[in-house]
Every structure is written in structure tokens, then in C-alpha cells.
Amino acid sequence: MRVNKGNAAAPGGTALRVLGRTVGLLADAAMALAATGLLVSFVLIGWAVVMRYAFNAAPVWVDDVVGFNLVAIVMLAAAQTLRHGEHIGVDLLVVRLSDKGRRWARAWAALATGAFACVLIFNGWDTAMLARTLGLLTEGSLEWPTWWLMLLMPVGGALLLLAAIEALWRVLAGLAPTDSPKDANKVAE
């Protein structure tokens, strides 16, 4: 694959660099929130185990909070995972393709991811607003409005869509994919 090593006038140039930095900052912030959610879940589970076995007083709400956290972790981490090339993929065939074939595969993957992100955004928003209108609450020990949790779908979808747009733009500009944190904001060297 030919990797563009031009300057700001190269395909993508300044606009792609700005998009990459913006998506990178948003994805980093979302990943920090996801990591915090993971740590909170770990602490809550550990605390619940100690309370259950040492004091015979297990908090019943911990399972609910950890479940809600899991949804947040997945939705918030998806964009950064895409930017680092860490989503599940079938590389067995792609590595055997020509450079042009790999480029087409990357473009197709970015388009498919963008389409899925749009489904998350629009259906997630519609579902959240319907749940809000109906006043739906979560079941279990905590009765939280479900629309709060459902808003994670359009938020995660928007982040994922931005990452997919960046990935597609990089393909169209003939640039290498963003595979590592140190390369995330590079457009040209």
C-alpha cells in the first residue's frame, strides 16, 4: 500500500489532521470514562464479595450498577478500539489480499462501521426518547429512568461514527490506518 508522505496540501491534509486530533481527544476522554467505569465495577464487586462473605450483608444494588456500567464501558470504548485496530476482524483473508484489496477491505469496514454507528445513533435516540415519554424505569433494586442508560447508544454511536469517518478518509487519502496511540493523530510524516 502506498502511504502518502506529503505535507498539509496532501490528500486529507489539515482537515484530516484536525479531524484525527478531535476524534482522538474525544475517544481518549470516552476511554478514560470507560476505564473509570471498569475500575468502579471492580471495586464494587470486590466490596460486595467482602460484604457477602465476611459480614453476611451483601448490597443488592451492586449487580445493577455493574450491569449499567458494562453498557457504558462498551459504548464509550468502541471508538478508541476502532482507532487502534483492536475490534474483532477476520485477518486470515485480508492479509492475503493485494495492497489495493486491503485498501478496499479497509474502506468497506469503515463504511460498515459507519452504517452500524448510524443505527446506534438514530435507533438509540428514538428508543431513549420513547422510554422517557413512557416513564420507563429499570427493574431490580434500583429504579433508574431507562432513557439515561439508553442515551449511551447514541453517544457511543456518534463517537464510533467519527472514528469510522476518520478511518474512511485515511483510506481515501492513501494513508496508513491509525493502529496505535502514537500514530492516532499523524496524517503525514
PyMOL commands that place a pseudoatom at each C-alpha (Angstrom):
pseudoatom trace, name=CA, resn=MET, resi=1, chain=A, elem=C, hetatm=0, pos=[0.000, 0.000, 0.000]
pseudoatom trace, name=CA, resn=ARG, resi=2, chain=A, elem=C, hetatm=0, pos=[1.311, 3.411, -0.901]
pseudoatom trace, name=CA, resn=VAL, resi=3, chain=A, elem=C, hetatm=0, pos=[1.371, 5.616, 2.154]
pseudoatom trace, name=CA, resn=ASN, resi=4, chain=A, elem=C, hetatm=0, pos=[1.141, 9.317, 1.479]
pseudoatom trace, name=CA, resn=LYS, resi=5, chain=A, elem=C, hetatm=0, pos=[4.082, 11.201, 2.979]
pseudoatom trace, name=CA, resn=GLY, resi=6, chain=A, elem=C, hetatm=0, pos=[3.171, 14.654, 1.724]
pseudoatom trace, name=CA, resn=ASN, resi=7, chain=A, elem=C, hetatm=0, pos=[2.549, 17.868, 3.597]
pseudoatom trace, name=CA, resn=ALA, resi=8, chain=A, elem=C, hetatm=0, pos=[-0.654, 19.671, 4.543]
pseudoatom trace, name=CA, resn=ALA, resi=9, chain=A, elem=C, hetatm=0, pos=[-1.519, 20.025, 0.834]
pseudoatom trace, name=CA, resn=ALA, resi=10, chain=A, elem=C, hetatm=0, pos=[-1.569, 16.225, 0.508]
pseudoatom trace, name=CA, resn=PRO, resi=11, chain=A, elem=C, hetatm=0, pos=[-4.889, 14.383, 0.307]
pseudoatom trace, name=CA, resn=GLY, resi=12, chain=A, elem=C, hetatm=0, pos=[-6.563, 14.734, 3.659]
pseudoatom trace, name=CA, resn=GLY, resi=13, chain=A, elem=C, hetatm=0, pos=[-4.043, 17.294, 4.836]
pseudoatom trace, name=CA, resn=THR, resi=14, chain=A, elem=C, hetatm=0, pos=[-5.005, 19.771, 7.505]
pseudoatom trace, name=CA, resn=ALA, resi=15, chain=A, elem=C, hetatm=0, pos=[-8.681, 18.843, 7.646]
pseudoatom trace, name=CA, resn=LEU, resi=16, chain=A, elem=C, hetatm=0, pos=[-7.879, 15.175, 8.285]
pseudoatom trace, name=CA, resn=ARG, resi=17, chain=A, elem=C, hetatm=0, pos=[-5.285, 16.155, 10.875]
pseudoatom trace, name=CA, resn=VAL, resi=18, chain=A, elem=C, hetatm=0, pos=[-7.864, 18.301, 12.707]
pseudoatom trace, name=CA, resn=LEU, resi=19, chain=A, elem=C, hetatm=0, pos=[-10.456, 15.528, 12.487]
pseudoatom trace, name=CA, resn=GLY, resi=20, chain=A, elem=C, hetatm=0, pos=[-7.916, 12.996, 13.757]
pseudoatom trace, name=CA, resn=ARG, resi=21, chain=A, elem=C, hetatm=0, pos=[-6.957, 15.152, 16.711]
pseudoatom trace, name=CA, resn=THR, resi=22, chain=A, elem=C, hetatm=0, pos=[-10.591, 15.905, 17.551]
pseudoatom trace, name=CA, resn=VAL, resi=23, chain=A, elem=C, hetatm=0, pos=[-11.630, 12.265, 17.310]
pseudoatom trace, name=CA, resn=GLY, resi=24, chain=A, elem=C, hetatm=0, pos=[-8.532, 11.310, 19.280]
pseudoatom trace, name=CA, resn=LEU, resi=25, chain=A, elem=C, hetatm=0, pos=[-9.340, 13.707, 22.111]
pseudoatom trace, name=CA, resn=LEU, resi=26, chain=A, elem=C, hetatm=0, pos=[-12.986, 12.640, 22.267]
pseudoatom trace, name=CA, resn=ALA, resi=27, chain=A, elem=C, hetatm=0, pos=[-12.073, 8.949, 22.093]
pseudoatom trace, name=CA, resn=ASP, resi=28, chain=A, elem=C, hetatm=0, pos=[-9.397, 9.394, 24.781]
pseudoatom trace, name=CA, resn=ALA, resi=29, chain=A, elem=C, hetatm=0, pos=[-11.896, 11.118, 27.081]
pseudoatom trace, name=CA, resn=ALA, resi=30, chain=A, elem=C, hetatm=0, pos=[-14.504, 8.412, 26.452]
pseudoatom trace, name=CA, resn=MET, resi=31, chain=A, elem=C, hetatm=0, pos=[-11.898, 5.695, 27.067]
pseudoatom trace, name=CA, resn=ALA, resi=32, chain=A, elem=C, hetatm=0, pos=[-10.897, 7.373, 30.341]
pseudoatom trace, name=CA, resn=LEU, resi=33, chain=A, elem=C, hetatm=0, pos=[-14.545, 7.296, 31.421]
pseudoatom trace, name=CA, resn=ALA, resi=34, chain=A, elem=C, hetatm=0, pos=[-14.804, 3.644, 30.353]
pseudoatom trace, name=CA, resn=ALA, resi=35, chain=A, elem=C, hetatm=0, pos=[-11.656, 2.766, 32.303]
pseudoatom trace, name=CA, resn=THR, resi=36, chain=A, elem=C, hetatm=0, pos=[-13.021, 4.583, 35.341]
pseudoatom trace, name=CA, resn=GLY, resi=37, chain=A, elem=C, hetatm=0, pos=[-16.260, 2.624, 34.984]
pseudoatom trace, name=CA, resn=LEU, resi=38, chain=A, elem=C, hetatm=0, pos=[-14.280, -0.606, 34.839]
pseudoatom trace, name=CA, resn=LEU, resi=39, chain=A, elem=C, hetatm=0, pos=[-12.359, 0.284, 37.986]
pseudoatom trace, name=CA, resn=VAL, resi=40, chain=A, elem=C, hetatm=0, pos=[-15.551, 1.298, 39.793]
pseudoatom trace, name=CA, resn=SER, resi=41, chain=A, elem=C, hetatm=0, pos=[-17.132, -2.025, 38.804]
pseudoatom trace, name=CA, resn=PHE, resi=42, chain=A, elem=C, hetatm=0, pos=[-14.075, -3.926, 40.045]
pseudoatom trace, name=CA, resn=VAL, resi=43, chain=A, elem=C, hetatm=0, pos=[-14.157, -2.114, 43.396]
pseudoatom trace, name=CA, resn=LEU, resi=44, chain=A, elem=C, hetatm=0, pos=[-17.924, -2.587, 43.782]
pseudoatom trace, name=CA, resn=ILE, resi=45, chain=A, elem=C, hetatm=0, pos=[-17.725, -6.309, 43.028]
pseudoatom trace, name=CA, resn=GLY, resi=46, chain=A, elem=C, hetatm=0, pos=[-14.842, -6.738, 45.480]
pseudoatom trace, name=CA, resn=TRP, resi=47, chain=A, elem=C, hetatm=0, pos=[-16.704, -4.789, 48.135]
pseudoatom trace, name=CA, resn=ALA, resi=48, chain=A, elem=C, hetatm=0, pos=[-19.885, -6.832, 47.557]
pseudoatom trace, name=CA, resn=VAL, resi=49, chain=A, elem=C, hetatm=0, pos=[-17.951, -10.097, 47.898]
pseudoatom trace, name=CA, resn=VAL, resi=50, chain=A, elem=C, hetatm=0, pos=[-16.378, -8.964, 51.180]
pseudoatom trace, name=CA, resn=MET, resi=51, chain=A, elem=C, hetatm=0, pos=[-19.733, -7.768, 52.484]
pseudoatom trace, name=CA, resn=ARG, resi=52, chain=A, elem=C, hetatm=0, pos=[-21.426, -11.018, 51.487]
pseudoatom trace, name=CA, resn=TYR, resi=53, chain=A, elem=C, hetatm=0, pos=[-18.876, -13.482, 52.884]
pseudoatom trace, name=CA, resn=ALA, resi=54, chain=A, elem=C, hetatm=0, pos=[-17.388, -11.547, 55.790]
pseudoatom trace, name=CA, resn=PHE, resi=55, chain=A, elem=C, hetatm=0, pos=[-20.457, -9.729, 57.102]
pseudoatom trace, name=CA, resn=ASN, resi=56, chain=A, elem=C, hetatm=0, pos=[-23.362, -11.643, 55.538]
pseudoatom trace, name=CA, resn=ALA, resi=57, chain=A, elem=C, hetatm=0, pos=[-24.756, -8.309, 54.316]
pseudoatom trace, name=CA, resn=ALA, resi=58, chain=A, elem=C, hetatm=0, pos=[-24.475, -8.249, 50.533]
pseudoatom trace, name=CA, resn=PRO, resi=59, chain=A, elem=C, hetatm=0, pos=[-25.562, -4.989, 48.901]
pseudoatom trace, name=CA, resn=VAL, resi=60, chain=A, elem=C, hetatm=0, pos=[-28.279, -5.914, 46.406]
pseudoatom trace, name=CA, resn=TRP, resi=61, chain=A, elem=C, hetatm=0, pos=[-27.774, -2.896, 44.142]
pseudoatom trace, name=CA, resn=VAL, resi=62, chain=A, elem=C, hetatm=0, pos=[-24.169, -3.678, 43.150]
pseudoatom trace, name=CA, resn=ASP, resi=63, chain=A, elem=C, hetatm=0, pos=[-25.139, -6.120, 40.387]
pseudoatom trace, name=CA, resn=ASP, resi=64, chain=A, elem=C, hetatm=0, pos=[-27.408, -3.488, 38.819]
pseudoatom trace, name=CA, resn=VAL, resi=65, chain=A, elem=C, hetatm=0, pos=[-24.752, -0.774, 38.879]
pseudoatom trace, name=CA, resn=VAL, resi=66, chain=A, elem=C, hetatm=0, pos=[-22.112, -3.108, 37.430]
pseudoatom trace, name=CA, resn=GLY, resi=67, chain=A, elem=C, hetatm=0, pos=[-24.514, -4.116, 34.642]
pseudoatom trace, name=CA, resn=PHE, resi=68, chain=A, elem=C, hetatm=0, pos=[-25.223, -0.483, 33.800]
pseudoatom trace, name=CA, resn=ASN, resi=69, chain=A, elem=C, hetatm=0, pos=[-21.502, 0.244, 33.917]
pseudoatom trace, name=CA, resn=LEU, resi=70, chain=A, elem=C, hetatm=0, pos=[-20.844, -2.550, 31.433]
pseudoatom trace, name=CA, resn=VAL, resi=71, chain=A, elem=C, hetatm=0, pos=[-23.113, -0.877, 28.873]
pseudoatom trace, name=CA, resn=ALA, resi=72, chain=A, elem=C, hetatm=0, pos=[-21.269, 2.426, 29.403]
pseudoatom trace, name=CA, resn=ILE, resi=73, chain=A, elem=C, hetatm=0, pos=[-17.862, 0.754, 29.126]
pseudoatom trace, name=CA, resn=VAL, resi=74, chain=A, elem=C, hetatm=0, pos=[-18.701, -0.898, 25.793]
pseudoatom trace, name=CA, resn=MET, resi=75, chain=A, elem=C, hetatm=0, pos=[-20.319, 2.183, 24.249]
pseudoatom trace, name=CA, resn=LEU, resi=76, chain=A, elem=C, hetatm=0, pos=[-17.579, 4.569, 25.377]
pseudoatom trace, name=CA, resn=ALA, resi=77, chain=A, elem=C, hetatm=0, pos=[-14.634, 2.327, 24.445]
pseudoatom trace, name=CA, resn=ALA, resi=78, chain=A, elem=C, hetatm=0, pos=[-15.800, 1.341, 20.941]
pseudoatom trace, name=CA, resn=ALA, resi=79, chain=A, elem=C, hetatm=0, pos=[-14.381, 4.376, 19.095]
pseudoatom trace, name=CA, resn=GLN, resi=80, chain=A, elem=C, hetatm=0, pos=[-10.906, 4.131, 20.594]
pseudoatom trace, name=CA, resn=THR, resi=81, chain=A, elem=C, hetatm=0, pos=[-10.892, 0.400, 19.992]
pseudoatom trace, name=CA, resn=LEU, resi=82, chain=A, elem=C, hetatm=0, pos=[-11.676, 1.047, 16.316]
pseudoatom trace, name=CA, resn=ARG, resi=83, chain=A, elem=C, hetatm=0, pos=[-8.962, 3.694, 16.048]
pseudoatom trace, name=CA, resn=HIS, resi=84, chain=A, elem=C, hetatm=0, pos=[-6.388, 1.249, 17.422]
pseudoatom trace, name=CA, resn=GLY, resi=85, chain=A, elem=C, hetatm=0, pos=[-7.483, -1.579, 15.123]
pseudoatom trace, name=CA, resn=GLU, resi=86, chain=A, elem=C, hetatm=0, pos=[-8.480, -3.774, 18.060]
pseudoatom trace, name=CA, resn=HIS, resi=87, chain=A, elem=C, hetatm=0, pos=[-12.012, -4.737, 17.001]
pseudoatom trace, name=CA, resn=ILE, resi=88, chain=A, elem=C, hetatm=0, pos=[-12.557, -8.362, 16.122]
pseudoatom trace, name=CA, resn=GLY, resi=89, chain=A, elem=C, hetatm=0, pos=[-11.714, -8.919, 12.494]
pseudoatom trace, name=CA, resn=VAL, resi=90, chain=A, elem=C, hetatm=0, pos=[-11.042, -11.712, 10.037]
pseudoatom trace, name=CA, resn=ASP, resi=91, chain=A, elem=C, hetatm=0, pos=[-7.442, -11.161, 9.047]
pseudoatom trace, name=CA, resn=LEU, resi=92, chain=A, elem=C, hetatm=0, pos=[-6.921, -14.585, 7.522]
pseudoatom trace, name=CA, resn=LEU, resi=93, chain=A, elem=C, hetatm=0, pos=[-8.136, -13.423, 4.118]
pseudoatom trace, name=CA, resn=VAL, resi=94, chain=A, elem=C, hetatm=0, pos=[-7.290, -9.728, 4.339]
pseudoatom trace, name=CA, resn=VAL, resi=95, chain=A, elem=C, hetatm=0, pos=[-3.548, -10.334, 4.834]
pseudoatom trace, name=CA, resn=ARG, resi=96, chain=A, elem=C, hetatm=0, pos=[-3.512, -12.353, 1.593]
pseudoatom trace, name=CA, resn=LEU, resi=97, chain=A, elem=C, hetatm=0, pos=[-5.039, -9.528, -0.438]
pseudoatom trace, name=CA, resn=SER, resi=98, chain=A, elem=C, hetatm=0, pos=[-3.027, -7.171, -2.595]
pseudoatom trace, name=CA, resn=ASP, resi=99, chain=A, elem=C, hetatm=0, pos=[-2.419, -3.642, -1.351]
pseudoatom trace, name=CA, resn=LYS, resi=100, chain=A, elem=C, hetatm=0, pos=[-5.403, -2.454, -3.391]
pseudoatom trace, name=CA, resn=GLY, resi=101, chain=A, elem=C, hetatm=0, pos=[-7.539, -5.280, -1.994]
pseudoatom trace, name=CA, resn=ARG, resi=102, chain=A, elem=C, hetatm=0, pos=[-6.564, -4.434, 1.591]
pseudoatom trace, name=CA, resn=ARG, resi=103, chain=A, elem=C, hetatm=0, pos=[-7.438, -0.813, 0.920]
pseudoatom trace, name=CA, resn=TRP, resi=104, chain=A, elem=C, hetatm=0, pos=[-10.874, -1.842, -0.384]
pseudoatom trace, name=CA, resn=ALA, resi=105, chain=A, elem=C, hetatm=0, pos=[-11.354, -4.066, 2.684]
pseudoatom trace, name=CA, resn=ARG, resi=106, chain=A, elem=C, hetatm=0, pos=[-10.458, -1.161, 4.989]
pseudoatom trace, name=CA, resn=ALA, resi=107, chain=A, elem=C, hetatm=0, pos=[-12.878, 1.122, 3.124]
pseudoatom trace, name=CA, resn=TRP, resi=108, chain=A, elem=C, hetatm=0, pos=[-15.659, -1.472, 3.317]
pseudoatom trace, name=CA, resn=ALA, resi=109, chain=A, elem=C, hetatm=0, pos=[-15.005, -1.985, 7.052]
pseudoatom trace, name=CA, resn=ALA, resi=110, chain=A, elem=C, hetatm=0, pos=[-15.152, 1.773, 7.678]
pseudoatom trace, name=CA, resn=LEU, resi=111, chain=A, elem=C, hetatm=0, pos=[-18.399, 2.092, 5.712]
pseudoatom trace, name=CA, resn=ALA, resi=112, chain=A, elem=C, hetatm=0, pos=[-19.982, -0.873, 7.516]
pseudoatom trace, name=CA, resn=THR, resi=113, chain=A, elem=C, hetatm=0, pos=[-18.900, 0.531, 10.878]
pseudoatom trace, name=CA, resn=GLY, resi=114, chain=A, elem=C, hetatm=0, pos=[-20.304, 3.930, 9.946]
pseudoatom trace, name=CA, resn=ALA, resi=115, chain=A, elem=C, hetatm=0, pos=[-23.632, 2.358, 8.968]
pseudoatom trace, name=CA, resn=PHE, resi=116, chain=A, elem=C, hetatm=0, pos=[-23.779, 0.456, 12.265]
pseudoatom trace, name=CA, resn=ALA, resi=117, chain=A, elem=C, hetatm=0, pos=[-22.912, 3.666, 14.143]
pseudoatom trace, name=CA, resn=CYS, resi=118, chain=A, elem=C, hetatm=0, pos=[-25.817, 5.448, 12.419]
pseudoatom trace, name=CA, resn=VAL, resi=119, chain=A, elem=C, hetatm=0, pos=[-28.158, 2.670, 13.568]
pseudoatom trace, name=CA, resn=LEU, resi=120, chain=A, elem=C, hetatm=0, pos=[-26.893, 3.157, 17.134]
pseudoatom trace, name=CA, resn=ILE, resi=121, chain=A, elem=C, hetatm=0, pos=[-27.369, 6.912, 16.910]
pseudoatom trace, name=CA, resn=PHE, resi=122, chain=A, elem=C, hetatm=0, pos=[-30.845, 7.056, 15.395]
pseudoatom trace, name=CA, resn=ASN, resi=123, chain=A, elem=C, hetatm=0, pos=[-32.421, 3.959, 16.922]
pseudoatom trace, name=CA, resn=GLY, resi=124, chain=A, elem=C, hetatm=0, pos=[-30.741, 4.618, 20.262]
pseudoatom trace, name=CA, resn=TRP, resi=125, chain=A, elem=C, hetatm=0, pos=[-32.085, 8.168, 20.343]
pseudoatom trace, name=CA, resn=ASP, resi=126, chain=A, elem=C, hetatm=0, pos=[-35.595, 7.107, 19.322]
pseudoatom trace, name=CA, resn=THR, resi=127, chain=A, elem=C, hetatm=0, pos=[-35.623, 4.311, 21.908]
pseudoatom trace, name=CA, resn=ALA, resi=128, chain=A, elem=C, hetatm=0, pos=[-34.343, 6.600, 24.665]
pseudoatom trace, name=CA, resn=MET, resi=129, chain=A, elem=C, hetatm=0, pos=[-36.946, 9.266, 23.888]
pseudoatom trace, name=CA, resn=LEU, resi=130, chain=A, elem=C, hetatm=0, pos=[-39.735, 6.677, 23.807]
pseudoatom trace, name=CA, resn=ALA, resi=131, chain=A, elem=C, hetatm=0, pos=[-38.593, 5.326, 27.188]
pseudoatom trace, name=CA, resn=ARG, resi=132, chain=A, elem=C, hetatm=0, pos=[-38.535, 8.886, 28.523]
pseudoatom trace, name=CA, resn=THR, resi=133, chain=A, elem=C, hetatm=0, pos=[-42.030, 9.590, 27.213]
pseudoatom trace, name=CA, resn=LEU, resi=134, chain=A, elem=C, hetatm=0, pos=[-43.367, 6.383, 28.751]
pseudoatom trace, name=CA, resn=GLY, resi=135, chain=A, elem=C, hetatm=0, pos=[-41.504, 6.976, 32.033]
pseudoatom trace, name=CA, resn=LEU, resi=136, chain=A, elem=C, hetatm=0, pos=[-39.859, 3.548, 31.955]
pseudoatom trace, name=CA, resn=LEU, resi=137, chain=A, elem=C, hetatm=0, pos=[-37.664, 2.586, 34.896]
pseudoatom trace, name=CA, resn=THR, resi=138, chain=A, elem=C, hetatm=0, pos=[-35.074, -0.154, 35.237]
pseudoatom trace, name=CA, resn=GLU, resi=139, chain=A, elem=C, hetatm=0, pos=[-36.090, -3.322, 37.018]
pseudoatom trace, name=CA, resn=GLY, resi=140, chain=A, elem=C, hetatm=0, pos=[-34.264, -4.612, 40.048]
pseudoatom trace, name=CA, resn=SER, resi=141, chain=A, elem=C, hetatm=0, pos=[-33.171, -2.959, 43.235]
pseudoatom trace, name=CA, resn=LEU, resi=142, chain=A, elem=C, hetatm=0, pos=[-32.505, 0.380, 41.535]
pseudoatom trace, name=CA, resn=GLU, resi=143, chain=A, elem=C, hetatm=0, pos=[-35.257, 2.088, 39.638]
pseudoatom trace, name=CA, resn=TRP, resi=144, chain=A, elem=C, hetatm=0, pos=[-33.466, 4.497, 37.346]
pseudoatom trace, name=CA, resn=PRO, resi=145, chain=A, elem=C, hetatm=0, pos=[-35.006, 6.037, 34.241]
pseudoatom trace, name=CA, resn=THR, resi=146, chain=A, elem=C, hetatm=0, pos=[-34.019, 3.698, 31.388]
pseudoatom trace, name=CA, resn=TRP, resi=147, chain=A, elem=C, hetatm=0, pos=[-33.608, 6.566, 28.969]
pseudoatom trace, name=CA, resn=TRP, resi=148, chain=A, elem=C, hetatm=0, pos=[-30.479, 7.673, 30.845]
pseudoatom trace, name=CA, resn=LEU, resi=149, chain=A, elem=C, hetatm=0, pos=[-28.863, 4.341, 30.045]
pseudoatom trace, name=CA, resn=MET, resi=150, chain=A, elem=C, hetatm=0, pos=[-30.238, 4.237, 26.520]
pseudoatom trace, name=CA, resn=LEU, resi=151, chain=A, elem=C, hetatm=0, pos=[-28.576, 7.574, 25.733]
pseudoatom trace, name=CA, resn=LEU, resi=152, chain=A, elem=C, hetatm=0, pos=[-25.275, 5.710, 25.873]
pseudoatom trace, name=CA, resn=MET, resi=153, chain=A, elem=C, hetatm=0, pos=[-26.159, 4.160, 22.490]
pseudoatom trace, name=CA, resn=PRO, resi=154, chain=A, elem=C, hetatm=0, pos=[-26.325, 7.417, 20.503]
pseudoatom trace, name=CA, resn=VAL, resi=155, chain=A, elem=C, hetatm=0, pos=[-23.321, 8.835, 22.374]
pseudoatom trace, name=CA, resn=GLY, resi=156, chain=A, elem=C, hetatm=0, pos=[-21.233, 5.736, 21.663]
pseudoatom trace, name=CA, resn=GLY, resi=157, chain=A, elem=C, hetatm=0, pos=[-22.584, 5.627, 18.113]
pseudoatom trace, name=CA, resn=ALA, resi=158, chain=A, elem=C, hetatm=0, pos=[-21.579, 9.247, 17.484]
pseudoatom trace, name=CA, resn=LEU, resi=159, chain=A, elem=C, hetatm=0, pos=[-18.051, 8.567, 18.695]
pseudoatom trace, name=CA, resn=LEU, resi=160, chain=A, elem=C, hetatm=0, pos=[-17.882, 5.414, 16.583]
pseudoatom trace, name=CA, resn=LEU, resi=161, chain=A, elem=C, hetatm=0, pos=[-19.181, 7.291, 13.520]
pseudoatom trace, name=CA, resn=LEU, resi=162, chain=A, elem=C, hetatm=0, pos=[-16.475, 9.932, 13.889]
pseudoatom trace, name=CA, resn=ALA, resi=163, chain=A, elem=C, hetatm=0, pos=[-13.808, 7.220, 14.133]
pseudoatom trace, name=CA, resn=ALA, resi=164, chain=A, elem=C, hetatm=0, pos=[-15.257, 5.453, 11.065]
pseudoatom trace, name=CA, resn=ILE, resi=165, chain=A, elem=C, hetatm=0, pos=[-15.258, 8.710, 9.075]
pseudoatom trace, name=CA, resn=GLU, resi=166, chain=A, elem=C, hetatm=0, pos=[-11.633, 9.247, 10.017]
pseudoatom trace, name=CA, resn=ALA, resi=167, chain=A, elem=C, hetatm=0, pos=[-10.753, 5.671, 9.012]
pseudoatom trace, name=CA, resn=LEU, resi=168, chain=A, elem=C, hetatm=0, pos=[-12.524, 6.013, 5.642]
pseudoatom trace, name=CA, resn=TRP, resi=169, chain=A, elem=C, hetatm=0, pos=[-10.894, 9.371, 4.979]
pseudoatom trace, name=CA, resn=ARG, resi=170, chain=A, elem=C, hetatm=0, pos=[-7.487, 7.871, 5.699]
pseudoatom trace, name=CA, resn=VAL, resi=171, chain=A, elem=C, hetatm=0, pos=[-8.182, 5.075, 3.197]
pseudoatom trace, name=CA, resn=LEU, resi=172, chain=A, elem=C, hetatm=0, pos=[-9.345, 7.512, 0.527]
pseudoatom trace, name=CA, resn=ALA, resi=173, chain=A, elem=C, hetatm=0, pos=[-6.290, 9.712, 1.130]
pseudoatom trace, name=CA, resn=GLY, resi=174, chain=A, elem=C, hetatm=0, pos=[-3.981, 6.699, 0.743]
pseudoatom trace, name=CA, resn=LEU, resi=175, chain=A, elem=C, hetatm=0, pos=[-2.787, 6.909, 4.338]
pseudoatom trace, name=CA, resn=ALA, resi=176, chain=A, elem=C, hetatm=0, pos=[-1.988, 4.053, 6.681]
pseudoatom trace, name=CA, resn=PRO, resi=177, chain=A, elem=C, hetatm=0, pos=[-4.633, 3.150, 9.263]
pseudoatom trace, name=CA, resn=THR, resi=178, chain=A, elem=C, hetatm=0, pos=[-4.484, 4.573, 12.750]
pseudoatom trace, name=CA, resn=ASP, resi=179, chain=A, elem=C, hetatm=0, pos=[-3.308, 1.480, 14.600]
pseudoatom trace, name=CA, resn=SER, resi=180, chain=A, elem=C, hetatm=0, pos=[-1.598, 2.747, 17.705]
pseudoatom trace, name=CA, resn=PRO, resi=181, chain=A, elem=C, hetatm=0, pos=[-1.993, 5.609, 20.161]
pseudoatom trace, name=CA, resn=LYS, resi=182, chain=A, elem=C, hetatm=0, pos=[1.245, 7.243, 18.997]
pseudoatom trace, name=CA, resn=ASP, resi=183, chain=A, elem=C, hetatm=0, pos=[0.015, 7.235, 15.370]
pseudoatom trace, name=CA, resn=ALA, resi=184, chain=A, elem=C, hetatm=0, pos=[-3.528, 8.339, 16.150]
pseudoatom trace, name=CA, resn=ASN, resi=185, chain=A, elem=C, hetatm=0, pos=[-3.080, 11.970, 15.194]
pseudoatom trace, name=CA, resn=LYS, resi=186, chain=A, elem=C, hetatm=0, pos=[-0.495, 11.588, 12.420]
pseudoatom trace, name=CA, resn=VAL, resi=187, chain=A, elem=C, hetatm=0, pos=[-1.570, 12.354, 8.905]
pseudoatom trace, name=CA, resn=ALA, resi=188, chain=A, elem=C, hetatm=0, pos=[1.769, 12.656, 7.206]
pseudoatom trace, name=CA, resn=GLU, resi=189, chain=A, elem=C, hetatm=0, pos=[5.341, 12.419, 8.324]
for i in range(1, 189): cmd.bond("trace and resi %d" % i, "trace and resi %d" % (i + 1))
show_as sticks, trace
zoom trace
